[in-house]
Amino acid sequence: VQFVESGGDLVQPGGSLRLSCTASGDTFQTFTVGWYRQLPGKQRDLLAHITPLGLTSHRQAVRDRFTISRDDAKTTMFLDMNNLKPDDTGVYYCNYVPSRAENWGQGTQVTVSS
């Protein structure tokens, strides 16, 4: 499976973005997938994940602001981000959970700045 992320942008603090992750291949629906974030100078961390049944889990730091969802018919996953903060600036990736090295995409850059 090849993951392709999109939707990143420059946004002001308090703004919103929707990130999208599209997946090639026909096995996307049967796996738990998630969004990862790499903050400047930091390692890549799991931010949120969603199971094949639609059960979700979000990192506490973003739980009240970010929402993960998936559309299996379109093999697409989303991350709706609200009330963005400068500390959310980073590169956002999608991958399986647990991640697989061969499936990392290019990521999408999110910059929160006034």
N, C-alpha and C positions, 0 to 999 in steps of 0.2 A: 504494500500500500504506500502510495505517495501522498503525503499531507501538504496542502498549500494553504497558508494563512493569508488573510487580507483584512483590511478595515482599519489598520492603524493610521494615526494622524496626529497632528499637533492640535491640542485642545486646551482651552483655558481651565483653570481650577474650577471645580463645580460642574464641569461639562460632562457629556455622555458620549459613548462610542459603542458600536456593535462590531465585534470581531467575528469573522467567519473562518471556518476551517473546512475545506473540501477534501474528500478522500477518494482516490481512485481505487478500483478493486471492489469486490463484492462481499467482503467479509467484515466491513466496517460495523454492520449492525450487530454483530455477535460479540463485540468486545467492549470492555470499559475503556473510554477515552477521556482525555483531560486536556486542560490548558495549563501550560507552564509559563513561568515568567523569569526572565533574567534581568535583574536590576544591574545598573552600571557597577562593574567591579565585583559582582557577586556571582555565585553559582546559580544554575537554573533550578528553580523550585516548582513543585506542583502547586497550582493555585486552586484548581477545582476539577472534579471529575464527575462523570455520569456513566451509569451502568447501562447494559442493554435494555433493562426494564425501566429506565428513566429515573432511577434513584440518584440523587445528587449529594455531593459534599463539597463544601467550600472552605478554604482556609479562613481562619477566624478574622484575620486582618481585612478581608474583603467580603465577609459573609453578608453584611447588610447593604452592600453596594453593587456586588457583581452577581450575575445569574448565568449559570451554564444551561444549555439546552441542546437538543439534537433533533434533526429531521432525517430519519434513516432512509426515507424514500429518496431523498436527495443526497444521501451520504454526506451530510453537512452538519457541522456542530457550530454553535454560536456562544459568544460570551458577551452579554449585555453589561456594560459598565456605566455606572451612574456616580455622580458626585466625585468625580476623579480628583485626585490629589497629586501634587508634584512628586510625591514618593511612589506613585504608580508608574512613573516614567521608566521604560525599559522595553525589551524585546519580548514579544509574546509568541509562544509556540504551541502547537498541538501535537499530541502523540498518544500512543497507547499508555495505559496505566497497568503495570509498570512500563516505563518507557523502553523503547527499543532503539538502539543507536542508529540502526540503518534507516529509520523512518523520520528522523528529524528533517524538517523543512527549513526554509530560509527565515521564517519568523516574520512578524510584522511589528514595526516600531510604533510605540505609543509615547508621545511626549506631552506632558502636562506642564504648561508654563503660561504665565501671563505676559 
